[in-house]
Structure formats: C-alpha cells, structure tokens
Amino acid sequence: MKVRVIVSAAALMCAVVSAGSASAQQDGAALFAQNCSACHQPMGQGIPGAFPALVGDKLLLSDPRNPAYIVTHGRGGMPNFSEDLSDAQIAAILSFVRSAWGNSAPPIDAAVVASVRGAPAPPDNQAGLPFH
C-alpha cells in the first residue's frame, strides 16, 4: 500500500512538472505573439534590414544574460520591456524563442532576468556580446 502511494505521488509530481513546462511554453508563445511578433515576425524570421531574425541568432542562443539584458534594456531600435513585462514573462518569452523554429538553447529562468534588470551596461567582448 505504501509503495503504491509513493509511486502515485511521484507520478503526480511528474505530471505537474510536465504540465508546468508545457504551460510556460504556451505562455511564452502567447507573450511573444503579443509583444514581439510584429517586429520579429510570427516565425522569428525578422525583417531584413529592420528587425533581426531570431532563428539561429547567435546572441539569442548565447549566454542567457545576453538576451535578458537586451529585452530589459533595449538595443538599437528595440524598446526596453522592463517596465511592461515581469521577470517571469520575459523569461517565458526568451525560453520560448530559444527553443522554437529549430533553435535549441536551454530555457531562461526568471532569476537570470532579475540579475540583469537595471544592471549597468557590461563591457562588450570581442564577439560584440555583453556577456561571455
């Protein structure tokens, strides 16, 4: 009887974790559609000469602090979303785009976004990325 309860509890926890990941992915997709797709396009292909593609983008797929910093501070013509989106929302969007359209970078945690929000601009390295 005890073994069955433990196994059932473990199965329930796995189901909750899986549902949470799927939910976060859906939230990221919805938030991307609402906040980012007008410029970066619904499939992340961007608009040449105006808005960068997110598909295979070196900066997006690099150190997670790089895209988190850009979304919270803005860059070039991209607005600063720190006033409009929470750390969790930004993490959900970035996690979605880092795994969509053939991208295969790991998700970003809200703590990473919080760590760069309001941070001064780091010095650029030779690759032109804020963090290395």
C-alpha positions as CSV (number, residue, x, y, z in Angstrom):
1,M,0.0,0.0,0.0
2,K,2.8,2.5,0.9
3,V,4.7,1.7,-2.2
4,R,1.6,2.4,-4.4
5,V,1.1,5.8,-2.6
6,I,4.7,6.8,-3.1
7,V,4.6,5.8,-6.8
8,S,1.3,7.6,-7.3
9,A,2.7,10.7,-5.7
10,A,5.8,10.6,-7.9
11,A,3.7,10.1,-11.0
12,L,1.5,13.1,-10.0
13,M,4.6,15.3,-9.4
14,C,6.0,14.3,-12.8
15,A,2.7,15.2,-14.4
16,V,2.6,18.6,-12.7
17,V,6.1,19.4,-13.7
18,S,5.4,18.4,-17.3
19,A,2.2,20.4,-17.3
20,G,4.1,23.4,-15.9
21,S,6.7,23.2,-18.7
22,A,4.0,23.0,-21.4
23,S,2.2,25.9,-19.7
24,A,5.3,28.0,-19.6
25,Q,5.9,27.2,-23.3
26,Q,2.4,28.2,-24.2
27,D,2.7,31.4,-22.1
28,G,6.0,32.2,-23.8
29,A,4.4,31.7,-27.2
30,A,1.4,33.9,-26.4
31,L,3.6,36.6,-24.9
32,F,5.9,36.5,-27.9
33,A,2.8,36.9,-30.2
34,Q,1.6,39.9,-28.2
35,N,4.8,41.7,-27.7
36,C,7.4,40.6,-30.2
37,S,6.0,39.1,-33.4
38,A,5.1,42.4,-35.0
39,C,8.8,43.2,-35.5
40,H,10.5,39.8,-35.3
41,Q,7.6,38.1,-37.2
42,P,5.4,35.2,-36.1
43,M,8.0,32.6,-37.2
44,G,11.0,34.5,-35.9
45,Q,12.3,35.3,-39.3
46,G,12.6,39.1,-38.7
47,I,12.6,41.7,-41.4
48,P,15.9,42.1,-43.2
49,G,17.5,45.5,-42.6
50,A,14.9,46.4,-39.9
51,F,14.4,43.7,-37.3
52,P,16.8,40.8,-36.7
53,A,15.8,37.2,-37.2
54,L,15.6,35.1,-34.1
55,V,16.1,31.8,-35.9
56,G,19.6,30.7,-35.2
57,D,20.6,34.1,-33.8
58,K,24.0,33.9,-32.1
59,L,23.1,36.5,-29.4
60,L,19.8,34.9,-28.5
61,L,21.3,31.4,-28.2
62,S,24.4,32.5,-26.3
63,D,24.8,33.2,-22.5
64,P,21.2,33.7,-21.3
65,R,22.1,37.0,-19.8
66,N,22.7,38.5,-23.3
67,P,19.0,38.2,-24.5
68,A,17.7,39.0,-21.0
69,Y,19.8,42.2,-20.9
70,I,18.7,43.3,-24.4
71,V,15.0,42.8,-23.5
72,T,15.3,44.6,-20.2
73,H,17.4,47.5,-21.6
74,G,16.6,47.7,-25.3
75,R,19.2,47.8,-28.1
76,G,19.3,49.7,-31.3
77,G,15.7,50.2,-32.3
78,M,14.4,47.6,-29.9
79,P,12.4,49.0,-27.0
80,N,13.1,48.4,-23.3
81,F,10.5,46.0,-22.0
82,S,11.5,46.2,-18.3
83,E,8.5,48.5,-17.5
84,D,6.0,46.4,-19.3
85,L,6.9,42.8,-18.6
86,S,7.8,40.9,-15.4
87,D,10.9,38.8,-15.0
88,A,8.8,35.7,-15.3
89,Q,7.1,37.0,-18.5
90,I,10.5,37.9,-20.1
91,A,11.9,34.5,-19.1
92,A,8.9,32.8,-20.7
93,I,9.3,34.7,-24.0
94,L,13.0,34.1,-24.1
95,S,12.7,30.4,-23.2
96,F,10.1,30.0,-26.0
97,V,12.2,31.7,-28.7
98,R,15.4,29.8,-27.6
99,S,13.6,26.6,-28.3
100,A,11.3,27.5,-31.3
101,W,11.9,27.3,-35.0
102,G,14.8,24.9,-34.8
103,N,16.6,26.8,-32.0
104,S,17.9,24.5,-29.3
105,A,19.1,26.6,-26.4
106,P,18.1,25.9,-22.8
107,P,15.3,27.8,-21.1
108,I,16.0,31.0,-19.2
109,D,14.9,31.3,-15.5
110,A,13.3,34.5,-14.2
111,A,16.3,34.8,-11.8
112,V,18.6,35.4,-14.8
113,V,16.3,38.2,-16.0
114,A,16.2,39.7,-12.5
115,S,20.0,39.6,-12.3
116,V,20.4,41.9,-15.4
117,R,17.4,44.1,-14.9
118,G,18.7,47.5,-14.0
119,A,22.3,46.4,-14.4
120,P,24.8,48.8,-16.0
121,A,25.9,48.0,-19.5
122,P,28.7,45.5,-19.3
123,P,31.7,45.9,-21.5
124,D,31.4,44.3,-24.9
125,N,33.7,41.4,-25.5
126,Q,35.4,40.7,-28.9
127,A,32.3,39.0,-30.2
128,G,30.2,42.1,-29.5
129,L,28.1,40.3,-26.9
130,P,27.6,41.9,-23.5
131,F,28.3,38.7,-21.6
132,H,30.7,35.9,-22.4
